[in-house]
């Protein structure tokens, strides 16, 4: 039972960022036993040149956005870049918080994480609402959905081919159903 909680709770904590807008979930075949495969598709799957993205360029501090470089009240894209001229990260920014989509890229230009942040009702702070993490070849590692900083919706774990191997459904932080070996 401890293994189940680790896989369903701890593993998704390491999975961060995408709502599927830049990925596709497809059936690999028409057979009843075929598995869904999640692969990154679209123009956001490879890093654009930093100069091609309009937004506020900031430096990182300890591997994170240096919030002190972002002017209070700034609304728009905040970006960081690699020395090779490619985007490292870009995120929508409003009300002094991440707001909208965030894309994190590896130095080779492959998309690592896609997250979506939404402002919570009555609060200025935003929280992650969905995420998807990719391998360098574009196949899925896992996806997740949150509401009010709790698991809410599907949490998916994929194998090395990007095929869905475990799927848990959560509602307001409570596990509703689970499919896959991790659920045994």
Secondary structure, DSSP 8 states (H G I E B T S, - for coil): -HHHHIIIIIHHHH-----STTEEEEES-SSTT--EEEEE-SGGGB--BGGGS-SEE--EETTEE-GGGS-TT--EEEEEE-TTSBEEEEEEEETTEEEEEEEEE-TTSBEEEEEEEEE-TT-S-EEEEEEEEE-TTSBEEEEEEEETTEE-EEEEEE-TTSBEEEEEEEETTEEEEEEEGGG-
